[in-house]
Amino acid sequence: MVMRRSRTIIALSIFFSQILTPVNASLNSPINLENPRVVPIFGQPEGVISDNAGWSGYLYSPRIIFSAAHSNYKFDNNRNRILSEPALITVGKPNSKASDQTGRVKVVKTFVGDYQLTSTGSVNDFIVYVLERDLWTIPKGNLLTAEIEKELVAVQSEVKFHGYGEYQDRCPGQPGPCKKTDFRDPKMRTSELPRSPTGIMKLVAPSYFPWMSSDQKTNLANETLVSDNLACSGDSGGPVTTIYKGTPYYLGVALTGGNVRACGAGVVDDPTKAFGYFSPVYKHLDLIKAAEDFIEANPATTSKTTITNPATKSKTTITCSKGKSVKKISGANPKCPKGFKRT
């Protein structure tokens, strides 16, 4: 899913690069498995398995995942939202390797709110996935509230995010945005395991960005601002978290912003004007409730979705004839010998 790009705002998702997101490259971000709810998400043709995570997510409860809406939707030239998603979306186990094909669960239902595109960028970039069965046994996560957010912003609390995104500059020494042309190149692929950048991001008030235009402030009035945006392509949907009174809290999905390098996926016009933002989870409690109601009405299935590796296609047998001579040919893509016709 390739979309037009803005010079200052781009998307983090491999599957959806449109007007939205990231920042200054968080190069060589270390593997970080401290968050037990980070999951890799895979978009692929029906029945085919992928070994490269497309984007990231947060495991809220055994069958509910929070992620970024821009991995499922795009906008046309008139800013109309259009569904644009892979035929099959599966979710891997928390903190599992992206190449680990065991235990993946299919997404069977999605819930999205007022995800829209403004002149500043996308807002309300939040989506809830429901899985066909439990992915992992885990209690519900702790969610940010408006009251807690006020306290965190007042002290400019530091936040973290974790994701399966790129962690090396895909085009060192070159101006961005750099095209992603070879997914076999380690610099062009998402990480095998979740990572967290070493830089500092803080929750801040609009006054932290005195250069912001009135239009930007208006468009971002319902978003939560961060002092920077250290995400890269593939980190989309990964959890933004913090510790509040000794307890980890989920705040929202990573991460939208502007004037950022994003491991070469973005363009830095003026790094002093880099900014980040996300849609706080407390604005989407209706979506979570709808997902929980769906689960109550649709108990988990006992069957598992079958996905196959395209490198090991099943064999097919065909019949070929030449006069009275008949041959049966088997293989992944069988063809009749020269002079024979398929019958």
Long-range contacts (C-beta under 8 A, 24 or more apart in sequence): 1-74, 1-84, 1-85, 3-74, 3-75, 5-177, 6-121, 7-267, 7-269, 8-258, 8-259, 8-266, 8-267, 8-269, 9-120, 9-121, 9-256, 9-257, 9-258, 10-177, 10-262, 10-265, 10-266, 10-267, 11-70, 11-122, 11-236, 12-55, 12-68, 12-70, 12-165, 12-231, 12-232, 12-233, 12-234, 12-235, 12-236, 12-254, 12-255, 12-262, 12-265, 13-54, 13-55, 13-68, 13-70, 13-71, 13-233, 13-234, 13-236, 13-237, 14-52, 14-54, 14-55, 14-180, 14-190, 14-233, 14-234, 15-43, 15-54, 15-55, 15-71, 15-85, 15-86, 16-70, 16-71, 16-72, 16-73, 16-74, 16-84, 16-236, 17-233, 17-265, 18-70, 18-74, 18-75, 18-122, 19-75, 19-117, 19-121, 19-122, 20-70, 20-121, 20-122, 20-125, 20-256, 21-121, 21-229, 21-231, 21-236, 21-255, 21-256, 21-257, 21-258, 21-260, 21-262, 21-266, 22-229, 22-231, 22-232, 22-233, 22-235, 22-255, 22-257, 22-260, 22-261, 22-262, 22-263, 22-265, 22-266, 23-228, 23-229, 23-230, 23-231, 23-255, 23-257, 23-259, 23-260, 23-261, 23-262, 23-266, 23-274, 23-276, 24-199, 24-228, 24-229, 24-230, 24-260, 24-261, 24-262, 24-268, 24-271, 24-274, 25-169, 25-232, 25-261, 25-262, 25-263, 25-264, 26-167, 26-197, 26-198, 26-199, 26-230, 26-231, 26-232, 26-263, 27-167, 27-168, 27-169, 27-263, 28-167, 28-168, 29-167, 29-191, 29-195, 29-196, 29-197, 29-198, 29-230, 29-232, 30-195, 30-196, 30-198, 31-191, 31-193, 31-194, 31-195, 32-162, 32-194, 32-195, 32-196, 33-95, 33-193, 33-194, 34-162, 34-196, 35-95, 35-160, 35-162, 35-194, 35-196, 35-239, 35-241, 35-248, 36-94, 36-95, 36-138, 37-94, 37-138, 37-141, 37-239, 37-250, 38-94, 38-95, 38-162, 38-163, 38-164, 38-194, 38-238, 38-239, 39-65, 39-91, 39-92, 39-93, 39-94, 39-96, 39-135, 40-91, 40-92, 40-96, 40-98, 40-164, 40-190, 40-194, 41-65, 41-67, 41-71, 41-89, 41-90, 41-91, 41-92, 41-237, 42-89, 42-90, 42-91, 42-92, 42-104, 43-71, 43-85, 43-86, 43-88, 43-89, 44-86, 44-87, 44-88, 44-90, 44-307, 45-86, 45-87, 45-88, 46-87, 46-88, 47-88, 47-306, 47-307, 47-308, 48-88, 48-307, 48-308, 48-309, 48-310, 49-101, 49-104, 49-307, 49-308, 49-309, 49-310, 51-98, 51-99, 51-101, 52-98, 52-183, 52-189, 52-190, 53-92, 53-98, 53-164, 53-190, 53-191, 53-234, 54-86, 54-190, 54-234, 55-163, 55-164, 55-234, 55-235, 55-236, 55-237, 55-238, 56-162, 56-163, 56-164, 56-165, 56-194, 56-234, 56-235, 56-236, 56-237, 56-238, 56-239, 56-254, 57-91, 57-129, 57-237, 57-238, 57-239, 58-141, 58-237, 58-238, 58-239, 58-250, 58-253, 59-94, 59-135, 59-136, 59-138, 59-141, 60-140, 60-141, 60-250, 60-288, 61-138, 61-139, 61-140, 61-141, 62-131, 62-134, 62-135, 62-136, 62-137, 62-138, 63-130, 63-131, 63-132, 63-133, 63-134, 63-135, 63-295, 63-300, 64-128, 64-129, 64-130, 64-131, 64-288, 64-291, 64-292, 64-295, 65-91, 65-107, 65-128, 65-129, 65-131, 65-135, 66-126, 66-127, 66-128, 66-129, 66-237, 66-239, 66-250, 66-253, 66-281, 67-127, 67-129, 67-236, 67-237, 67-253, 68-125, 68-126, 68-127, 68-236, 68-237, 68-253, 68-254, 69-112, 69-115, 69-122, 69-124, 69-125, 69-126, 69-127, 70-115, 70-122, 70-125, 70-236, 71-127, 71-236, 71-237, 72-110, 72-112, 72-127, 73-112, 73-115, 75-117, 75-122, 79-116, 79-117, 81-115, 81-116, 81-117, 88-305, 88-307, 89-129, 90-305, 90-307, 91-129, 91-131, 91-135, 93-135, 93-136, 94-135, 94-136, 94-138, 95-193, 95-194, 97-192, 97-193, 98-164, 98-190, 98-191, 98-192, 98-193, 99-192, 101-307, 101-309, 103-135, 104-305, 104-307, 105-131, 105-132, 105-133, 105-134, 105-135, 105-304, 105-305, 106-131, 106-132, 106-305, 107-131, 107-132, 108-132, 108-298, 109-291, 109-294, 109-298, 111-287, 111-290, 111-291, 111-294, 112-287, 113-283, 113-284, 113-286, 113-287, 118-219, 119-215, 119-219, 120-215, 120-216, 120-219, 120-220, 120-258, 121-219, 121-256, 121-257, 121-258, 122-256, 123-219, 123-220, 123-222, 123-223, 123-279, 124-222, 124-279, 124-283, 124-284, 125-253, 125-256, 125-278, 125-279, 126-252, 126-253, 126-279, 126-281, 126-283, 126-284, 126-287, 127-237, 127-287, 128-284, 128-287, 128-288, 128-290, 128-291, 130-291, 130-294, 130-295, 132-300, 132-301, 132-305, 133-300, 133-301, 133-302, 133-304, 134-300, 141-248, 141-250, 142-247, 142-248, 142-249, 142-250, 143-249, 143-250, 143-281, 143-282, 143-285, 144-249, 144-250, 144-251, 144-252, 144-280, 144-281, 144-282, 145-282, 146-280, 146-282, 148-244, 148-249, 149-203, 149-224, 149-251, 149-280, 149-282, 151-244, 152-203, 152-242, 152-244, 153-203, 153-204, 153-205, 156-202, 156-203, 156-204, 156-208, 156-227, 157-202, 157-203, 157-242, 157-244, 158-200, 158-201, 158-202, 158-242, 159-201, 159-202, 159-203, 159-226, 159-240, 159-241, 159-242, 159-251, 160-196, 160-201, 160-240, 160-241, 160-242, 161-196, 161-197, 161-201, 161-230, 161-231, 161-235, 161-238, 161-239, 161-240, 161-241, 161-254, 161-255, 162-194, 162-195, 162-196, 162-238, 162-239, 162-241, 163-191, 163-194, 163-195, 163-196, 163-231, 163-234, 163-235, 163-236, 163-237, 163-238, 163-254, 164-190, 164-191, 164-193, 164-194, 164-195, 164-234, 164-235, 164-238, 165-190, 165-191, 165-195, 165-231, 165-232, 165-233, 165-234, 165-235, 165-236, 165-238, 165-263, 166-190, 166-191, 166-232, 166-233, 166-234, 166-235, 166-263, 166-265, 167-191, 167-195, 167-232, 167-263, 168-263, 169-261, 169-263, 169-264, 170-233, 170-263, 170-264, 170-265, 171-264, 172-264, 174-264, 175-267, 176-261, 176-262, 176-264, 176-265, 176-266, 176-267, 176-268, 177-264, 177-265, 177-266, 177-267, 178-264, 178-265, 180-233, 180-265, 190-233, 190-234, 191-234, 194-238, 197-230, 197-231, 199-228, 199-230, 200-227, 200-228, 201-226, 201-227, 201-228, 201-229, 201-230, 201-276, 202-226, 202-227, 202-228, 203-227, 203-242, 203-251, 209-273, 209-275, 211-273, 212-275, 220-277, 222-279, 222-283, 223-256, 223-277, 223-278, 223-279, 223-280, 224-251, 224-252, 224-277, 224-278, 224-279, 224-280, 225-275, 225-276, 225-277, 226-255, 226-257, 226-275, 226-276, 226-277, 226-278, 227-275, 227-276, 228-274, 228-275, 228-276, 229-255, 229-256, 229-257, 229-260, 229-262, 229-274, 229-275, 229-276, 229-277, 230-255, 230-276, 231-255, 231-262, 231-276, 232-262, 232-263, 232-265, 233-262, 233-263, 233-265, 240-278, 250-281, 251-278, 251-280, 251-281, 252-278, 252-279, 252-280, 252-281, 253-278, 253-279, 254-278, 318-342, 319-343
